Amino acid sequence: MSVTKSEVEKIAELAKLKFSDLELENFTHQMNEILKYMEKLNELNTDKVEPLAHPVEGKNVFRDDVLKPSINTKDALKNSPITDEKYFKVPKVIQDKSK
């Protein structure tokens, strides 16, 4: 399979790209080289090769889920500049548009 210059022009048009004649010649050559390489890869016997989702085998890196006591309210609010008994107090950021 090979790609013609007119096909590369059509692809460029679909991608809304404009190329000079020299660039079109270069891209045509490069695309044909890529297709030749793909044809070479298609010659490989892959019957016993399992499909991969990712080339590197990943492992779960999360820690074990261990039940621990939560931080108490007093300690959670300790470094907050403004509090209201059990809550953080923050500036109002949502405006009431009904007024």
Backbone bond lengths (Angstrom), bond angles and torsions (degrees), N, CA, C in turn:
res aa  C-N    CA-C-N  psi(-1)  N-CA   C-N-CA  omega(-1)  CA-C   N-CA-C  phi
1 M - - - 1.453 - - 1.525 108.17 -
2 S 1.317 116.03 139.13 1.457 120.04 176.48 1.523 109.67 -140.82
3 V 1.312 114.89 162.69 1.457 121.90 -177.61 1.524 108.05 -111.55
4 T 1.318 116.08 137.78 1.465 120.39 177.93 1.525 109.90 -94.55
5 K 1.322 115.01 165.59 1.468 120.24 179.31 1.527 110.46 -61.67
6 S 1.330 117.26 -37.67 1.468 119.99 -179.99 1.532 111.33 -66.24
7 E 1.336 117.12 -33.62 1.466 120.26 176.84 1.526 110.89 -68.85
8 V 1.325 116.54 -38.45 1.462 120.10 176.66 1.529 109.65 -65.47
9 E 1.321 117.53 -38.41 1.472 120.94 176.23 1.521 110.43 -61.66
10 K 1.335 116.82 -42.16 1.468 121.44 179.06 1.528 111.02 -64.18
11 I 1.328 116.75 -42.47 1.463 120.87 177.76 1.524 110.18 -62.17
12 A 1.335 116.51 -43.25 1.462 120.95 178.55 1.527 110.28 -62.77
13 E 1.324 116.40 -40.85 1.479 120.22 178.97 1.524 110.95 -62.97
14 L 1.324 116.73 -42.72 1.469 120.67 179.12 1.524 111.07 -64.41
15 A 1.329 116.67 -32.79 1.460 121.45 179.08 1.527 111.62 -87.57
16 K 1.338 115.80 2.92 1.473 122.57 -179.71 1.530 111.07 58.24
17 L 1.343 114.62 44.42 1.458 121.48 178.01 1.514 109.50 -116.98
18 K 1.308 116.35 148.79 1.462 120.98 176.34 1.518 108.43 -122.76
19 F 1.339 115.19 133.59 1.451 121.16 -179.20 1.513 109.83 -129.35
20 S 1.315 114.78 152.31 1.467 119.58 174.46 1.524 107.81 -75.15
21 D 1.349 116.15 169.37 1.467 120.15 178.98 1.522 111.34 -60.73
22 L 1.320 116.58 -39.34 1.466 120.10 178.78 1.521 111.11 -63.36
23 E 1.336 116.34 -43.13 1.471 120.04 178.67 1.523 110.70 -64.44
24 L 1.337 117.38 -39.47 1.468 120.28 178.35 1.520 110.90 -62.94
25 E 1.325 116.78 -40.91 1.466 120.77 177.14 1.526 110.30 -61.85
26 N 1.342 116.04 -44.96 1.467 120.41 179.97 1.523 111.75 -63.04
27 F 1.335 116.48 -45.35 1.466 119.84 -179.25 1.527 110.91 -66.23
28 T 1.318 117.29 -37.04 1.462 120.48 177.85 1.524 109.54 -61.70
29 H 1.327 116.57 -46.26 1.469 121.00 178.51 1.529 110.36 -61.88
30 Q 1.332 117.11 -46.50 1.458 120.77 -177.83 1.524 111.69 -63.49
31 M 1.324 116.81 -41.98 1.469 119.61 179.10 1.525 111.06 -64.66
32 N 1.322 116.40 -38.99 1.465 119.30 177.90 1.521 111.57 -66.25
33 E 1.325 117.41 -35.37 1.469 120.66 175.66 1.525 110.83 -64.59
34 I 1.318 116.37 -41.12 1.475 120.98 178.17 1.524 110.02 -63.31
35 L 1.330 116.93 -43.94 1.466 120.46 -179.99 1.526 111.68 -65.29
36 K 1.338 117.49 -36.13 1.466 120.62 176.39 1.527 110.06 -62.85
37 Y 1.325 115.68 -41.95 1.461 119.94 178.73 1.529 110.76 -63.88
38 M 1.330 116.86 -41.23 1.467 120.52 179.09 1.523 110.35 -63.83
39 E 1.323 117.47 -39.24 1.470 120.22 177.36 1.525 110.35 -62.26
40 K 1.321 116.29 -37.98 1.465 120.57 178.07 1.537 109.75 -64.89
41 L 1.330 116.88 -41.16 1.467 120.18 177.94 1.526 111.48 -65.33
42 N 1.331 116.84 -33.19 1.471 120.50 179.77 1.523 112.12 -67.20
43 E 1.333 118.62 -16.55 1.458 121.91 178.15 1.533 112.16 -74.97
44 L 1.325 116.68 -17.90 1.463 120.59 -178.25 1.525 111.09 -69.37
45 N 1.317 115.25 144.09 1.457 121.52 176.58 1.528 108.04 -84.26
46 T 1.298 117.15 111.97 1.471 121.74 -178.50 1.532 111.60 -116.19
47 D 1.330 116.61 22.98 1.469 120.43 -177.28 1.522 113.09 -59.42
48 K 1.334 117.74 -39.93 1.464 120.72 -175.31 1.528 112.43 -100.82
49 V 1.318 117.05 14.86 1.465 121.19 -179.43 1.523 108.86 -97.22
50 E 1.326 115.62 122.29 1.465 120.84 179.22 1.529 109.70 -75.59
51 P 1.328 118.55 139.87 1.464 120.11 176.50 1.526 111.06 -64.57
52 L 1.312 116.13 147.54 1.461 121.79 -179.46 1.519 110.53 -115.54
53 A 1.314 115.65 144.16 1.460 120.31 170.82 1.515 109.27 -88.07
54 H 1.331 115.37 -27.30 1.466 121.19 -179.53 1.523 107.33 -152.96
55 P 1.335 117.87 139.89 1.469 118.72 -176.20 1.519 114.79 -70.01
56 V 1.324 117.71 -17.88 1.457 121.22 -178.73 1.526 108.64 -109.33
57 E 1.313 115.39 128.29 1.462 120.46 179.55 1.528 109.38 -69.05
58 G 1.305 117.69 119.27 1.464 121.34 -177.99 1.515 111.69 -97.41
59 K 1.308 115.38 149.85 1.462 120.71 176.58 1.518 108.69 -125.55
60 N 1.306 116.07 153.15 1.448 120.99 178.64 1.522 109.04 -67.24
61 V 1.323 116.35 122.94 1.462 120.31 -178.35 1.522 111.62 -104.81
62 F 1.308 116.89 9.90 1.455 120.40 179.86 1.526 110.85 -76.97
63 R 1.308 115.33 152.09 1.455 120.13 177.40 1.527 109.28 -75.62
64 D 1.308 116.26 164.84 1.455 120.59 176.28 1.526 109.40 -65.51
65 D 1.316 115.66 145.24 1.453 120.99 179.07 1.528 108.22 -82.53
66 V 1.326 115.36 101.34 1.460 121.12 -176.91 1.524 108.55 -113.71
67 L 1.305 116.77 131.48 1.450 122.45 179.16 1.522 109.60 -71.87
68 K 1.347 116.32 123.14 1.462 122.08 179.18 1.520 108.37 -131.80
69 P 1.312 117.81 155.37 1.458 119.16 177.47 1.534 109.86 -69.15
70 S 1.318 115.77 145.56 1.464 121.38 179.19 1.526 110.19 -77.81
71 I 1.316 115.24 162.53 1.460 120.88 175.16 1.534 107.63 -70.54
72 N 1.325 117.11 141.52 1.463 118.35 -179.41 1.534 110.03 -79.98
73 T 1.308 116.46 162.78 1.464 122.64 -175.32 1.521 111.66 -59.95
74 K 1.311 117.61 -42.46 1.467 121.32 -178.42 1.527 110.47 -59.77
75 D 1.334 117.79 -45.81 1.462 121.00 179.46 1.529 111.86 -68.55
76 A 1.332 116.89 -35.65 1.463 120.12 179.52 1.526 111.36 -65.29
77 L 1.326 117.31 -36.90 1.465 121.98 -177.52 1.529 113.12 -89.07
78 K 1.311 117.43 -4.95 1.462 122.50 -172.89 1.537 112.94 -55.46
79 N 1.323 119.72 -42.11 1.458 122.19 -175.98 1.527 114.00 -96.50
80 S 1.314 116.82 4.55 1.455 119.86 179.54 1.534 110.00 -79.03
81 P 1.357 117.82 134.95 1.463 119.09 -178.76 1.530 113.29 -66.66
82 I 1.333 117.29 -34.77 1.467 120.94 -179.63 1.522 108.62 -134.96
83 T 1.325 115.43 129.77 1.466 120.04 177.90 1.515 109.55 -132.72
84 D 1.309 115.61 164.46 1.454 122.26 176.36 1.524 106.40 -132.74
85 E 1.301 116.70 85.69 1.463 125.86 -175.84 1.534 113.28 54.67
86 K 1.327 117.49 -81.43 1.458 120.15 -175.60 1.526 113.27 -108.97
87 Y 1.340 119.25 6.24 1.462 121.31 -172.04 1.524 111.94 -131.29
88 F 1.335 115.78 154.61 1.457 121.05 169.66 1.517 107.58 -75.58
89 K 1.315 117.50 139.71 1.459 121.30 175.91 1.522 107.58 -106.72
90 V 1.342 116.87 124.67 1.461 121.81 -177.94 1.523 109.01 -128.36
91 P 1.342 117.60 159.00 1.467 119.43 177.81 1.524 110.77 -65.05
92 K 1.323 115.04 148.54 1.454 120.96 178.92 1.527 108.75 -69.69
93 V 1.328 116.89 128.89 1.461 120.58 -178.65 1.530 112.41 -117.92
94 I 1.305 117.85 -9.98 1.456 121.09 178.65 1.510 108.33 -109.70
95 Q 1.332 115.56 126.71 1.460 119.76 -178.87 1.519 110.19 -92.93
96 D 1.328 115.83 148.71 1.455 122.00 176.64 1.526 107.79 -84.65
97 K 1.329 118.84 110.16 1.459 123.09 -175.14 1.527 111.75 -83.57
98 S 1.322 117.85 -7.01 1.463 119.52 -178.80 1.514 111.90 -77.43
99 K 1.337 117.32 -15.20 1.481 120.06 -178.15 1.494 111.36 -88.89
